[in-house]
Amino acid sequence: MPLYDFRCPDGEVVEAFFAMQQKPDTVTCPHCGRDAVNLIPAIGPSQRNSSNMRIVDAAKATADQPGVVNSIAGRHTTKRQPTAITRNPLHQKLPRP
């Protein structure tokens, strides 16, 4: 069962366990007795050193001052050789990608 956070009008945070199908929109605050509303959780990358977090950090770092591009990525200095085409009739029966 997941733990849900609710906030009452006085600012108190109430934590409660509910099944996902049974989670109410409000619960009664044990401190003041008024209805506490459900808080929406902050969702984001969960591990600080994960690849997702590195991508987010890199995007934030270049948001104001993007890096200067010195060359076009993926350009080859040598000319690419054409792919040989087979004329074998047995190869024509193979499935194409």
Residue pairs with C-beta under 8 A, 6 or more apart in sequence:
1 17
1 18
1 19
2 17
2 18
2 20
3 15
3 16
3 17
4 15
4 16
4 17
4 18
4 23
4 38
4 39
5 13
5 14
5 15
5 38
5 39
5 41
6 13
6 14
6 15
6 16
6 26
6 27
6 29
6 36
6 37
6 38
6 39
7 13
7 14
7 36
7 37
7 39
8 14
8 29
8 31
8 32
8 34
8 35
8 36
9 32
9 34
10 29
10 31
10 32
10 34
12 29
12 31
12 32
12 36
13 39
14 27
14 29
14 30
14 31
14 36
16 27
18 24
23 38
24 38
25 37
25 38
26 35
26 36
26 37
26 38
27 35
27 36
28 34
28 35
28 36
29 35
29 36
44 56
45 52
45 53
45 56
47 53
